């Protein structure tokens, strides 16, 4: 993991706005020391939070820049939330983040046209990003912790799912090396296997056997290609509820769709995925003028507390670099979602 930056406690404290008679999360969060990952085995912390601030996978799917700075805005907001009995900070290790910017510089320096850049991005995802993210998530899960991952592109769902499946099988918590996934997203990211990018992590995971059942909530009719929807519909291990059937046609309400989706996958460990493209008017890689509300996203996260078999949380595609106003609005939302996840699990 040559591209991982470990936080020191002082780095975090430098960003905390201290006040009398108040305790901020940043004062209580734990850190790892460089080269001493084994420390996580000797702490009561349940969660290890880290960032993957890269847009290489998104560019590999013909996408836009903007997600590579979200992690840093999130950290600043997260550190300055209030510590309380519901989420004190002691239960979380804020480990650090992957810095793949040197990889992006090499791609930009050596690509002579857009096609070369796309191919180089896909090569980097498969041969650098996937391998390093998988190795770190494996270590987290084998340490008995739950990874909380802030992206970055949705391409990183693949190494998270793969590492979780392998590690839980190694720990003898599953009979086979696969997990289930629930994804709140406007797009299913189940495109063909044309090289690794943000549009096909779940296709790779399912084709390789690491993903067993896949439930998606909030798919939008106008942004998912018909060929991919045909593949989803024809797979008995995939269930989806579209935005239109929930919010436009009102065939079922949002909580019903969440409940049915969890019921479809609750027979095995669950990786939770949240693509911020699904949220209405939130700056993201594919900003959505007609999406679900912030409160509904928070309900989705809180609802997961009913399921003790959640093995990871991945929040991705938030694009603070595309904001014209205060980037802290999106950063604070992600911070709230992380604390919602911790609070829901007691």
PADO-530414 format. One record per residue (C-alpha): residue number from 1; residue in three letters; x, y, z. Coordinates in steps of 0.05 Angstrom, whole numbers, plus 5000, padded with zeros to 4 digits. Layout:
# PADO-530414
MARGU num residuo    u    v    w
MARGU NUM     ALA    X    Y    Z
...
This chain:
# PADO-530414
MARGU num residuo    u    v    w
MARGU   1     UNK 5000 5000 5000
MARGU   2     UNK 5053 5050 4978
MARGU   3     UNK 5001 5104 4964
MARGU   4     UNK 4969 5105 5034
MARGU   5     UNK 4977 5165 5079
MARGU   6     UNK 4968 5151 5154
MARGU   7     UNK 4941 5207 5197
MARGU   8     UNK 4975 5228 5261
MARGU   9     UNK 4934 5253 5319
MARGU  10     UNK 4964 5321 5312
MARGU  11     UNK 4942 5326 5239
MARGU  12     UNK 4871 5316 5262
MARGU  13     UNK 4875 5362 5321
MARGU  14     UNK 4902 5418 5277
MARGU  15     UNK 4834 5419 5242
MARGU  16     UNK 4791 5418 5305
MARGU  17     UNK 4759 5483 5327
MARGU  18     UNK 4764 5476 5402
MARGU  19     UNK 4713 5507 5448
MARGU  20     UNK 4704 5509 5523
MARGU  21     UNK 4653 5460 5552
MARGU  22     UNK 4649 5423 5486
MARGU  23     UNK 4683 5360 5460
MARGU  24     UNK 4690 5349 5385
MARGU  25     UNK 4696 5282 5350
MARGU  26     UNK 4766 5301 5328
MARGU  27     UNK 4789 5302 5401
MARGU  28     UNK 4765 5230 5412
MARGU  29     UNK 4777 5195 5345
MARGU  30     UNK 4834 5145 5345
MARGU  31     UNK 4890 5140 5293
MARGU  32     UNK 4938 5088 5268
MARGU  33     UNK 5013 5097 5270
MARGU  34     UNK 5052 5088 5206
MARGU  35     UNK 5076 5016 5202
MARGU  36     UNK 5039 4995 5264
MARGU  37     UNK 4973 4971 5235
MARGU  38     UNK 4969 4916 5288
MARGU  39     UNK 4948 4969 5338
MARGU  40     UNK 4878 4962 5311
MARGU  41     UNK 4875 4893 5340
MARGU  42     UNK 4883 4921 5410
MARGU  43     UNK 4829 4975 5411
MARGU  44     UNK 4754 4974 5424
MARGU  45     UNK 4741 5016 5362
MARGU  46     UNK 4690 4982 5317
MARGU  47     UNK 4701 5023 5254
MARGU  48     UNK 4761 5042 5212
MARGU  49     UNK 4746 5101 5167
MARGU  50     UNK 4791 5119 5108
MARGU  51     UNK 4787 5156 5042
MARGU  52     UNK 4800 5141 4969
MARGU  53     UNK 4801 5211 4939
MARGU  54     UNK 4811 5193 4866
MARGU  55     UNK 4774 5203 4801
MARGU  56     UNK 4814 5155 4757
MARGU  57     UNK 4757 5104 4756
MARGU  58     UNK 4707 5157 4737
MARGU  59     UNK 4751 5183 4681
MARGU  60     UNK 4757 5111 4657
MARGU  61     UNK 4682 5111 4647
MARGU  62     UNK 4682 5176 4607
MARGU  63     UNK 4663 5216 4670
MARGU  64     UNK 4683 5283 4699
MARGU  65     UNK 4732 5307 4751
MARGU  66     UNK 4709 5332 4819
MARGU  67     UNK 4707 5274 4869
MARGU  68     UNK 4781 5275 4885
MARGU  69     UNK 4776 5330 4938
MARGU  70     UNK 4713 5308 4975
MARGU  71     UNK 4750 5267 5028
MARGU  72     UNK 4788 5327 5054
MARGU  73     UNK 4726 5370 5062
MARGU  74     UNK 4691 5311 5096
MARGU  75     UNK 4747 5303 5146
MARGU  76     UNK 4745 5376 5166
MARGU  77     UNK 4669 5373 5178
MARGU  78     UNK 4672 5305 5212
MARGU  79     UNK 4726 5326 5261
MARGU  80     UNK 4684 5385 5284
MARGU  81     UNK 4619 5349 5298
MARGU  82     UNK 4601 5343 5371
MARGU  83     UNK 4622 5282 5411
MARGU  84     UNK 4563 5252 5448
MARGU  85     UNK 4541 5188 5482
MARGU  86     UNK 4509 5166 5416
MARGU  87     UNK 4575 5175 5378
MARGU  88     UNK 4634 5194 5420
MARGU  89     UNK 4690 5183 5370
MARGU  90     UNK 4724 5130 5412
MARGU  91     UNK 4692 5076 5369
MARGU  92     UNK 4724 5102 5305
MARGU  93     UNK 4794 5100 5278
MARGU  94     UNK 4807 5153 5225
MARGU  95     UNK 4863 5118 5190
MARGU  96     UNK 4881 5162 5131
MARGU  97     UNK 4872 5162 5056
MARGU  98     UNK 4900 5135 4991
MARGU  99     UNK 4938 5187 4949
MARGU 100     UNK 4936 5164 4877
MARGU 101     UNK 4952 5233 4849
MARGU 102     UNK 5021 5210 4826
MARGU 103     UNK 4987 5156 4784
MARGU 104     UNK 4941 5208 4753
MARGU 105     UNK 5000 5253 4736
MARGU 106     UNK 5034 5196 4699
MARGU 107     UNK 4970 5183 4660
MARGU 108     UNK 4963 5256 4641
MARGU 109     UNK 5036 5262 4622
MARGU 110     UNK 5036 5202 4576
MARGU 111     UNK 4967 5201 4544
MARGU 112     UNK 4965 5235 4476
MARGU 113     UNK 4890 5232 4466
MARGU 114     UNK 4825 5216 4503
MARGU 115     UNK 4824 5143 4483
MARGU 116     UNK 4894 5131 4510
MARGU 117     UNK 4875 5166 4575
MARGU 118     UNK 4813 5124 4584
MARGU 119     UNK 4852 5060 4572
MARGU 120     UNK 4907 5082 4619
MARGU 121     UNK 4856 5099 4673
MARGU 122     UNK 4825 5030 4667
MARGU 123     UNK 4894 4997 4670
MARGU 124     UNK 4911 5037 4733
MARGU 125     UNK 4846 5019 4767
MARGU 126     UNK 4856 4944 4754
MARGU 127     UNK 4930 4941 4770
MARGU 128     UNK 4942 4993 4824
MARGU 129     UNK 4879 5020 4857
MARGU 130     UNK 4841 4954 4861
MARGU 131     UNK 4901 4917 4890
MARGU 132     UNK 4918 4969 4943
MARGU 133     UNK 4846 4981 4965
MARGU 134     UNK 4833 4906 4969
MARGU 135     UNK 4895 4896 5012
MARGU 136     UNK 4875 4950 5062
MARGU 137     UNK 4802 4928 5067
MARGU 138     UNK 4826 4856 5078
MARGU 139     UNK 4868 4879 5136
MARGU 140     UNK 4810 4919 5166
MARGU 141     UNK 4760 4861 5162
MARGU 142     UNK 4811 4810 5188
MARGU 143     UNK 4823 4857 5247
MARGU 144     UNK 4749 4848 5265
MARGU 145     UNK 4730 4920 5245
MARGU 146     UNK 4680 4949 5197
MARGU 147     UNK 4709 4992 5141
MARGU 148     UNK 4676 5059 5128
MARGU 149     UNK 4701 5083 5061
MARGU 150     UNK 4693 5152 5031
MARGU 151     UNK 4707 5160 4957
MARGU 152     UNK 4724 5174 4903
MARGU 153     UNK 4690 5136 4848
MARGU 154     UNK 4644 5077 4852
MARGU 155     UNK 4697 5033 4820
MARGU 156     UNK 4723 5022 4891
MARGU 157     UNK 4662 4980 4908
MARGU 158     UNK 4694 4921 4872
MARGU 159     UNK 4757 4915 4916
MARGU 160     UNK 4715 4928 4979
MARGU 161     UNK 4667 4872 4961
MARGU 162     UNK 4723 4825 4940
MARGU 163     UNK 4764 4838 5002
MARGU 164     UNK 4704 4830 5049
MARGU 165     UNK 4684 4765 5016
MARGU 166     UNK 4754 4735 5020
MARGU 167     UNK 4766 4758 5092
MARGU 168     UNK 4700 4736 5121
MARGU 169     UNK 4710 4667 5089
MARGU 170     UNK 4780 4664 5119
MARGU 171     UNK 4751 4681 5187
MARGU 172     UNK 4701 4624 5176
MARGU 173     UNK 4643 4672 5182
MARGU 174     UNK 4616 4650 5115
MARGU 175     UNK 4612 4582 5080
MARGU 176     UNK 4634 4612 5014
MARGU 177     UNK 4676 4672 4994
MARGU 178     UNK 4619 4718 4974
MARGU 179     UNK 4577 4774 5004
MARGU 180     UNK 4512 4809 4986
MARGU 181     UNK 4507 4883 4968
MARGU 182     UNK 4453 4936 4977
MARGU 183     UNK 4463 4999 4935
MARGU 184     UNK 4425 5064 4939
MARGU 185     UNK 4441 5093 4871
MARGU 186     UNK 4412 5124 4808
MARGU 187     UNK 4455 5078 4765
MARGU 188     UNK 4468 5004 4776
MARGU 189     UNK 4542 5006 4755
MARGU 190     UNK 4533 4938 4722
MARGU 191     UNK 4562 4953 4654
MARGU 192     UNK 4601 4903 4612
MARGU 193     UNK 4670 4880 4631
MARGU 194     UNK 4709 4925 4584
MARGU 195     UNK 4763 4943 4633
MARGU 196     UNK 4756 4967 4704
MARGU 197     UNK 4721 5033 4717
MARGU 198     UNK 4667 5065 4759
MARGU 199     UNK 4611 5038 4716
MARGU 200     UNK 4622 4963 4725
MARGU 201     UNK 4646 4944 4796
MARGU 202     UNK 4586 4900 4811
MARGU 203     UNK 4590 4864 4744
MARGU 204     UNK 4662 4845 4758
MARGU 205     UNK 4646 4825 4830
MARGU 206     UNK 4587 4781 4809
MARGU 207     UNK 4621 4749 4749
MARGU 208     UNK 4681 4731 4793
MARGU 209     UNK 4636 4701 4847
MARGU 210     UNK 4649 4751 4903
MARGU 211     UNK 4580 4782 4898
MARGU 212     UNK 4521 4735 4909
MARGU 213     UNK 4458 4777 4913
MARGU 214     UNK 4453 4850 4892
MARGU 215     UNK 4396 4897 4911
MARGU 216     UNK 4391 4967 4882
MARGU 217     UNK 4344 5023 4904
MARGU 218     UNK 4331 5087 4865
MARGU 219     UNK 4351 5068 4794
MARGU 220     UNK 4329 5121 4745
MARGU 221     UNK 4299 5102 4679
MARGU 222     UNK 4333 5158 4640
MARGU 223     UNK 4406 5144 4659
MARGU 224     UNK 4413 5068 4656
MARGU 225     UNK 4427 5037 4587
MARGU 226     UNK 4375 4986 4563
MARGU 227     UNK 4427 4932 4553
MARGU 228     UNK 4447 4936 4626
MARGU 229     UNK 4375 4937 4650
MARGU 230     UNK 4362 4874 4609
MARGU 231     UNK 4421 4841 4646
MARGU 232     UNK 4393 4863 4713
MARGU 233     UNK 4323 4839 4697
MARGU 234     UNK 4347 4771 4673
MARGU 235     UNK 4388 4755 4735
MARGU 236     UNK 4350 4722 4793
MARGU 237     UNK 4404 4744 4842
MARGU 238     UNK 4390 4818 4827
MARGU 239     UNK 4331 4858 4853
MARGU 240     UNK 4318 4932 4839
MARGU 241     UNK 4267 4986 4853
MARGU 242     UNK 4268 5046 4807
MARGU 243     UNK 4260 5118 4828
MARGU 244     UNK 4200 5124 4783
MARGU 245     UNK 4161 5066 4814
MARGU 246     UNK 4175 5093 4884
MARGU 247     UNK 4167 5168 4877
MARGU 248     UNK 4131 5181 4811
MARGU 249     UNK 4082 5123 4803
MARGU 250     UNK 4080 5110 4879
MARGU 251     UNK 4073 5035 4873
MARGU 252     UNK 4109 5029 4939
MARGU 253     UNK 4139 5079 4987
MARGU 254     UNK 4213 5089 5001
MARGU 255     UNK 4216 5051 5067
MARGU 256     UNK 4179 4993 5035
MARGU 257     UNK 4231 4990 4980
MARGU 258     UNK 4288 4992 5031
MARGU 259     UNK 4256 4938 5074
MARGU 260     UNK 4243 4892 5014
MARGU 261     UNK 4314 4902 4989
MARGU 262     UNK 4345 4884 5057
MARGU 263     UNK 4300 4823 5061
MARGU 264     UNK 4327 4801 4993
MARGU 265     UNK 4399 4801 5017
MARGU 266     UNK 4397 4790 5093
MARGU 267     UNK 4418 4716 5089
MARGU 268     UNK 4492 4734 5083
MARGU 269     UNK 4540 4790 5103
MARGU 270     UNK 4521 4856 5070
MARGU 271     UNK 4564 4910 5039
MARGU 272     UNK 4527 4977 5039
MARGU 273     UNK 4537 5024 4981
MARGU 274     UNK 4513 5096 4974
MARGU 275     UNK 4524 5133 4909
MARGU 276     UNK 4511 5207 4921
MARGU 277     UNK 4486 5213 4849
MARGU 278     UNK 4419 5188 4876
MARGU 279     UNK 4408 5250 4920
MARGU 280     UNK 4370 5308 4892
MARGU 281     UNK 4410 5372 4879
MARGU 282     UNK 4473 5347 4915
MARGU 283     UNK 4537 5360 4878
MARGU 284     UNK 4562 5293 4852
MARGU 285     UNK 4595 5262 4791
MARGU 286     UNK 4526 5257 4758
MARGU 287     UNK 4487 5313 4793
MARGU 288     UNK 4414 5294 4797
MARGU 289     UNK 4358 5346 4788
MARGU 290     UNK 4305 5294 4808
MARGU 291     UNK 4330 5249 4863
MARGU 292     UNK 4313 5226 4932
MARGU 293     UNK 4317 5273 4992
MARGU 294     UNK 4373 5279 5043
MARGU 295     UNK 4325 5255 5098
MARGU 296     UNK 4310 5192 5058
MARGU 297     UNK 4384 5178 5050
MARGU 298     UNK 4392 5184 5125
MARGU 299     UNK 4333 5137 5135
MARGU 300     UNK 4367 5086 5091
MARGU 301     UNK 4431 5090 5132
MARGU 302     UNK 4394 5087 5198
MARGU 303     UNK 4351 5028 5174
MARGU 304     UNK 4414 4986 5167
MARGU 305     UNK 4420 4985 5243
MARGU 306     UNK 4368 4929 5243
MARGU 307     UNK 4419 4884 5208
MARGU 308     UNK 4479 4861 5249
MARGU 309     UNK 4510 4829 5187
MARGU 310     UNK 4530 4895 5154
MARGU 311     UNK 4605 4887 5139
MARGU 312     UNK 4622 4953 5105
MARGU 313     UNK 4596 5022 5086
MARGU 314     UNK 4620 5058 5023
MARGU 315     UNK 4598 5129 5006
MARGU 316     UNK 4621 5154 4938
MARGU 317     UNK 4614 5201 4878
MARGU 318     UNK 4607 5265 4919
MARGU 319     UNK 4640 5321 4880
MARGU 320     UNK 4660 5381 4923
MARGU 321     UNK 4706 5407 4869
MARGU 322     UNK 4644 5420 4825
MARGU 323     UNK 4610 5464 4877
MARGU 324     UNK 4605 5538 4863
MARGU 325     UNK 4585 5554 4935
MARGU 326     UNK 4603 5525 5002
MARGU 327     UNK 4633 5455 4994
MARGU 328     UNK 4619 5444 5068
MARGU 329     UNK 4546 5430 5054
MARGU 330     UNK 4563 5364 5019
MARGU 331     UNK 4619 5349 5067
MARGU 332     UNK 4574 5358 5127
MARGU 333     UNK 4521 5313 5096
MARGU 334     UNK 4572 5256 5088
MARGU 335     UNK 4595 5268 5160
MARGU 336     UNK 4523 5263 5184
MARGU 337     UNK 4514 5198 5145
MARGU 338     UNK 4576 5167 5177
MARGU 339     UNK 4550 5185 5247
MARGU 340     UNK 4481 5159 5228
MARGU 341     UNK 4513 5092 5211
MARGU 342     UNK 4551 5089 5277
MARGU 343     UNK 4491 5111 5319
MARGU 344     UNK 4445 5061 5285
MARGU 345     UNK 4489 5003 5307
MARGU 346     UNK 4490 5022 5381
